[in-house]
Structures are given as C-alpha cells and as structure tokens.
C-alpha cells in the first residue's frame, strides 16, 4: 500500500526560485518584493520578474495593503492567491474517512465525512469517487482547471489492525482512485502527513530537526531532519506508534485514544467540544501515555539529537496540553546523562492535521522547494539550504 505518484500540476512545473518565493509568503504572510529579495539573496530585478510571472499565473495577489519603506516609499505586499490552485485530500481513519477541498492559502473549502465501524477499501473508494464528483460539480471551469490532484493520508499495513481489515491486503487505493478520477494521486502514511501538515500549515516556528507524535485512535508520528520530513525506504520512517516500549508493548498499545475509550467503555465523540471525561480516568491515561511517549522520545533524541518533540492528536486542546506537560515531566524524570533533553510542545492543527496533510501532498509536490514536506532555508544568491523557517516582520 505505501506508494506515490508524483504528478505535475495544472500550472506546470514551477522553478525552484518561484517555489522559494511562494514558500516564504506562505510561512510569513504577505511580503513586499524588497523583503523577498533580502530573504532569497536574489536581485531586486530577478524578484520583480519572478513575482510578475507568479501574479500572471494567478498564484500571487498584488492587492495587499501598502506599507511604508525606510525612505517613505510605499511597499506593496504580495500575498498568496487562494484560487491559485486547489487540492483534494482524503484521510482514511479508524472511525471516519474525510474528504476535503483545500485552496492555495490552506483553507478547507469543502468537507465530506464518512463514519464507519471499520474502513473498508470498496466503501472508501466509492466515497471518494462520489465525493469528488460532488465537489467538482460545484467548481467553475477556471477552478476545475486549477485542481492539482489528490493526496491520501492512510495508515500503512491496515490489515494488521483487526481481522475485519483483511480486505485491505493487496489493495492499491492510490492506483484505483488515480484511474477512476483521472487525476494525479499521492499516498503517504497518515502520521507522516500529519507531521507534514504541521510543517506547512502550523502556526508555530519549527527547528530544522524535530520528532512528532500524533495521537489518534492509534498513535503515529514522523521525524524531520535538516528541514525535511524523512520517509525512509519503505516510506514508513517515524512510525512512532510502532516504537517498542518496556513491557513488550508498543507506543500505540498505551498512548492511543482507543485505550482511553476502552477505559471509558464507550466511543468518544468525533467533536472535541463534546468530550466529557472523568478526571480519574484522564489522569491514569495521561500518566501511562506520557510514560511511553517519554521513553520513545528519549530514544529518538539519543540517536538523532533532536531539540524538539511535538505532540498533536485528535483530542481537545486541554487534553493535548496535559499530555505535553506530562511527557515533558516524564522526560525530565528519566535518566538522561549525556543527552540534552528536548523542548516538548503541542502541535497546532489538532483533529484536522492528517486531512490537511493529505491535501498538502499535491501542494508540496507542485509548489514547495524540494518537493513535499521540506522546509527551505534561503541562502545567498538564491540558493536554498535546509533549516529553520525564516521569520520576517
């Protein structure tokens, strides 16, 4: 099941300098040409030429509010044009599938939801085909022409979940949807997609190296090195839910929403606001989950010297904050001689991280320097290096 199909976008292949400028504006908000030239190391004339092409292609909007420069000249910030490109994202989850249409600025414009007892390949395929047809029927001809493709965020090895999941063995959902929809389709692990979404759409600055946990029905995650999400030869790197922990268990056996539901004796609502949890059960789950997350995190940090651990998940913000606090305390209490402990921080996307990450696959492939889920650090003369996100006023 782990496979991809890097297709081209309707706007054609964008140059690396064009992608770099689009990325800087995506991460920093509207920017004037002078700031873009300073950030990229490109000449003012080169930036002018590139941004004119991006405006003509409908990817940038020059209608932002003017700002004053140092010598009193007005500076016109350039912003992403939301209609510049559109992306479909499909998340295959344990209890629900989601299909979204995301615009070039990262906003979800439409969403379709399919609850299920267990995800079945035929039902997911039919849901996606019908949902895409419905979404496309509401687009103008111009919008349809700017549809760049579909990304799928799905756990790998679905047949290992339960006997009910055996129909997934041997199925290639990406290929089936690519043929049925006549669109380029990408597929990556859902934990990797959630991590990539935090890189692309998250609201906090991130270092070039960090570990990521995503706690949903089961736990997953990702690892970012040198500003790039590392997928590995089987595209399953950063599978933090599968990380072994003491007691012959894996992280997902403890730090998962399914474990919390078992303790409650009932399924939790799919809306965060509807959660009403007994404090005693919450405390026990937080303690146990933090213990295994701390163990897995310390092992990763000892190997990779990571300065940050990000924890996100399909849960209310208050519960996520409690898990972050408990994991940080757990790390501090572990024997860590010779290891610099990382900062532990909450993710910023919550329940929508995997779905946004799915839509980010075609976005990144067509418009991000280096391809999907890489964070460029501009250098001199327009050359890019990998590193922390640049920050500009």
N, C-alpha and C positions, 0 to 999 in steps of 0.2 A: 503493500500500500504506500510506503514512502516514496513518492515520485513527484516530479515537477515538469512544467512545460513552459519555459521562458519565452513567451511570445512578444511580438512587437506591439507598440501602442498605435492607436489611430493617428496620432500626431507625428509618427515617425520616430526615428532614433534621435534622441537629444544628445548633444555633445556633453562632455564632462564639465566644461565651464558653465554651460546652461544649467545642468543639473546642480552644480555647486551653488549657483545664484538662487535657484528655486529652493534649495535646502536651507540656505541662510535665511531667506524670507520666511520659510515655513517655521523655523525654530525661533526666530527673533521678532516676528511680526513685520509690518510694513517698514521698508528701509529705503532711503534715498540712494541714488547712484553713487554719491561720494562715499557713503559708508560701505557700499558693496565693493567699490574699488579698493578701499583700505583693507577690508576683510579678506579679499581674494588675492591681493597683490597684482591684479590686472590693471592695465592703464585705464584712465577715465574714458578714453575713446573706445577701448575694447568693451568695457561695461556698457557704454551707451549703445554700441552696435548689438550686443547680445540681448540687452533688455528690450530694444526695439523689436527684435525678432520674436522674443517671447510675448510681447504685447500683441504683435501681429498674429501670432499663433493662438491668441486667446488664453494664454496661461497666466499672464500678469495683468493687473488692473492699475492704470496710472491715475486713477481718480481719487487718491487718498488726500487727506488733509495736509496742506503745506506746512512745513516747519522752517524756522529761520536758521540760516547757517551762521558761521562765525563772523562773517563780514556783512551780515544783514540781508544776504540774498535768500529768497525762498527756496527750500528744498522740497521736492515732490516725492514723498514716499511711494514705493511700488509695493503692491500687495498681491497675494495670490488671487486669481480669478476663480471663484467657486465652481463656475461652469466650465473651467478649462479642461477638465477630464472627470469622468465618472467611473466608479469601481464597484463591483459586486463582491460581497463577502458572505461565505457560508460557514457557520460553525456547527460542527457535529458534537453535541454534548450528551452526557449520560441520560439526562431527563428531558432535554429540549434541544431542538435544532433552531437556528436563527439564520435568516437571510436578510442582508441589508444592501441598500444602495448608498454609497458614500461619495461625497463630492471632493473636489480637488483641495479644498480647505480642511477636509477631515470631518465634516459634519455628516451625521446619519440623516439621510433624507427620507428613506422609507425602510420599513422593517416588517418582516413576516416571521411568525413563530409557529413551530410545530412541537407540542408536548408529546411525549411518548413514554411507555414503560421501559423499553429498551430501543435504541436506534437500530433500525433495520435498513439494509442497503437499498432495497427497492423503494421503501417509503421515503427515504431521504432523497433519492434520485428524483422520484416523482414530485416531491415537494419543491425541490429546487427548480425543476423544469417549469412547473406550473407557476411558481412564484416569480421567476424571471420573466416569463411571458406576461404576467400581470403588470410587473414593474415597467417593462419595456412599452407596454401599450399606453402608458401614461406619459411617455417621453416625447418631446418634439423630435423632428427629423435631425435637427442640429445636435440635440443632446444625445440621441442614439449614436450619431457618428463619433461622439467623444467617449463612448464606452470602451474602456481599455482592457476589460477582461474580468475574470472572476478568480478569487482566491478561496481556498478551502482550508480551514483550521480543524484538524481532526486528530484525536489520539491515534498513535500507531498501535499495531497489534491488538486491535479491538476484540479479536476472538479470544484473547486471554481474560477478558473481563468476567464472562459467565458463559454457561452452556447456550444461553439464548442468543449469544453473539456469534455463534459459529458461522452463520451465513456470510459474515464479512471476509472469511478466509478465501483468498484468491480473487476477491473483487477489486477493481480499479475504478473507484468513483471518479477520479480526475479524468481519466480517459473517457468514461461513459458520458460525463457532462460536457466535455470538450466536443465530443461528436454530436450530442443532442442539441447543444446550444450554438454550435459553430462559433465559439469564442475561444481565445487563449485562456487556459485554466491552469492555475498553480495549486499545489497542495503541500502543506508542511504540518508538522506536529503542532497541536494546539497550544502546548506550553511554549514552544518557540515563537509562535505567532503572538501570544500574549506579551512575551518579552519584547518582541519587535515593535509591537504597538506602543509600549511604554517608551521605547527609544524614539519613535516617530511622532507620537501624539501626546506623550506625557507632559505634565506641566512643571516638572522639576528638572534642574540641571543634573546631568549624569556624568560620572567619570568615564574614562575610556575602557575601564575594566570593572565588571561587577557581576555578582551572582543574583539570580532571580528565581523566586518561588511563586507559583500560582496555585492557590488552594481552592479547589472547587469540589465537585463530588469526589474526585480523586485529586491528588496533588501532582503537579508537574513543575516545569521550570525551564530555565535557559541560562547560558553563560555567555558573556560578552567580553571579548579580548581585543585590545587595540581598536576599540570603537566598532567592532563588527560582531554580530551575532554568529557564534560558531555552531554549525550544524553537524559537523563530523561526517565521516564516510558513509554512514547509514542514515544521515540526516536526523539523528536522534540524540545528539550531544545535549548536555544539560538536562537529561531526564531525571530531575531531582526526586521525583516521586518514587523512582525505582532504586534510589540510593539505599544500600543496606545500613541498618542501624542495630544497636545491641538488642539481643533477644531473638535473633533470627528473623527479624522483620525488615520491611522496607518503610520508607517515609510515608508512602501512601496508605499503609496499614494503620497509621495513627493520625497523621495530620491531614485529614480529609473531612469534608462536610458529611460524607456518608457515615463516618464514625460518630459524629455529633447526632445525626439523625437516628442511628441505632440506639444511642443513649436516651434520646427523647422518645423513641418508639413511634416516630411518625416522620413523614417527609416535611421538610421546611418549605415555606412559600418561595416562589420564584421572584418575589418583590422584597427588597431589603426592608422596607418600611413595615412589612407585616410580620417580621420576626419578633417573637416574644419568648425569650429563653430564661429558664430557671437559673439563678446565679450559681448554684452549686454545680450544676452540670457544665455550665460555661467555664467555671474555674478549673474543673478537672480536665476538660478538653484543652483549654489553653495551656495548662501545665504540661500535659503529655505531648501536645503538639510542639510546644516550644522546645521540649527536651530533644525530640528527634530532629527538628529543624536546626537546632544549635549544633548537634552532632554532625549532621550533613554539611552545614555551613563551615564549621571549623576544619573539616577535612578538605573541603574545596579551597579554603583560604590558605591552608598549609601548603597545598600543591601549587596554587596559582597566585598567591599574594594579592588577593582581591581587597580593595579598600571599602567596598560597599556591598551590602546584601539588601535587596529589595523584596518585600513580601506584599503580594496583592492576592485578590481572590474574589470569588462570587459570594460575598458576605457583606453585612452592613459595615460602614466605616468604623464604628465604635469597636466592633469585634476585631476588625483588622488591626486597629490601633493597639488593642490589648494583646494581640498575637505578636506584633512588632516589639512591644515593651517586654513581654515575657521572653521572647527569643533573645533580645539584647541582654537581658539579665542572665539568661541561661549561658550565653557565650562568656559573659564576664565571670561566671562562676566555674567554668571548666578550666582544667589545667591547660594552659596555652603558652608555656615557656617557649621562647624562640619564634613566636608567631605574633604579628601585630593584628589585634582584633579589628574587624571592620565596623564601620557605621552600619546600623540596621535602620531601614527606612520603609515606610509604607509606599506602595505603588499608588498611582493617581487615577487609574481608569476603572478599577473595580470590575463589576459584572460584565461590562462591555469589552474588556481587553481582548479576549480571544476573537470576537466577531470583528472588531476593528483591525486586529492583526491579520485576519483573513483578507479583508479588503486592501490592507497595506501591501499585500504581496504583489499585485499588478502595479500599484502606485510606485512601490520601491523599484521594481524591475524597470519601469519606464522612465522614472524621474529622479531617482536617488543616485548620487555619485557612488560608484562601486556596486550598484545593484541593491537588492532588497536588504534592509536592515543593516546598513553600515552608516556610521556617523563620521563625516569628514572633518578634518581639522585643516583649514586653509593655510597654505604656506606662501612663500614668496613666488612672485611671477606666475600666479595662478595654479601652481602645482598644489596638490592636496596631500595631506598626511592624515593618519587616523588619530583621533584623540578626543578630548573633551569638547562638548558643544561650545561654540563661540558665543559670547554674550555681548550685546551691544545696546547702547542706550536707545 
